[in-house]
Amino acid sequence: MSNEKPDATGWFKSSYSSDAAACVEIKFDDGRVLVRDSKYQGAPAARPILTFTTADWSVFLANL
């Protein structure tokens, strides 16, 4: 989990990204975990996003 505060849209930088300029951003949304690459500069609505259930996200993090 990150100590980062979500921005106005609910996205925050993953704690696994440390202080890197290019990082992974996470958003918790209605029982899902959304993940995107912060360096992608396309229109926000067109950014590729991975979607996990909260259970799948827990398994993913446990296996890092």
VODO-46197 format. One record per residue (C-alpha): x, y, z negated. Coordinates in steps of 0.001 Angstrom, whole numbers, always signed. Each point is the difference from the previous one (the first is absolute). Example, Ala and Ser with C-alpha at 12.3 -4.5 7.8 and 13.67 -1.06 7.14 Angstrom:
2
{rec {+12300 -4500 -7800}}
{rec {+1370 +3440 +660}}
END
This chain:
64
{rec {+0 +0 +0}}
{rec {+1153 +3517 +659}}
{rec {+271 +3006 -2284}}
{rec {-753 +2187 +3013}}
{rec {-3220 +2004 +0}}
{rec {-2322 -615 +2965}}
{rec {-343 +2869 +2466}}
{rec {-3410 +1473 +853}}
{rec {-750 -2984 +2261}}
{rec {+949 -2567 -2667}}
{rec {+3319 -1124 +1557}}
{rec {+3156 -224 -2108}}
{rec {+3571 -1180 +529}}
{rec {+703 -3544 -1110}}
{rec {+2416 -365 -2899}}
{rec {+1762 -2648 +2103}}
{rec {+1026 +2792 +2404}}
{rec {+2159 +1705 -2679}}
{rec {+1280 +3403 +1184}}
{rec {+125 -817 +3712}}
{rec {-1322 +2614 +2417}}
{rec {-1713 -2668 +2102}}
{rec {-2164 -2080 -2271}}
{rec {-3068 -2121 -406}}
{rec {-3161 +1739 -1154}}
{rec {-2803 -1726 -1868}}
{rec {-3668 +808 -546}}
{rec {-2467 -1872 -2202}}
{rec {-3420 +140 +1639}}
{rec {-3149 -1863 -1010}}
{rec {+1681 -3251 -1091}}
{rec {+2549 +119 +2809}}
{rec {+3627 +1047 +158}}
{rec {+968 +1956 +3117}}
{rec {+3655 +236 +1051}}
{rec {+1622 +2259 +2609}}
{rec {+3436 +1185 +1100}}
{rec {+560 +3644 -975}}
{rec {+2331 +745 +2898}}
{rec {-2695 -659 +2622}}
{rec {-903 +3461 +1233}}
{rec {-3107 -707 +2075}}
{rec {-3419 +1370 -800}}
{rec {-1055 -1163 -3493}}
{rec {-3050 -1835 +1331}}
{rec {+2178 -1903 +2514}}
{rec {+2748 -1116 -2413}}
{rec {+400 -3767 -190}}
{rec {-1157 -1239 -3410}}
{rec {+285 -3432 -1590}}
{rec {-2947 -981 -2197}}
{rec {+232 -2447 -2906}}
{rec {-2511 -1189 -2550}}
{rec {+1154 +813 -3518}}
{rec {+604 -3730 -620}}
{rec {+2114 -335 +3156}}
{rec {+1918 +3163 -920}}
{rec {+845 -1464 -3427}}
{rec {+1302 -3173 +1646}}
{rec {+2018 +2065 +2498}}
{rec {+1654 +2049 -2763}}
{rec {+712 -3089 -2083}}
{rec {+1941 -1461 +2930}}
{rec {+2217 +3006 +766}}
END
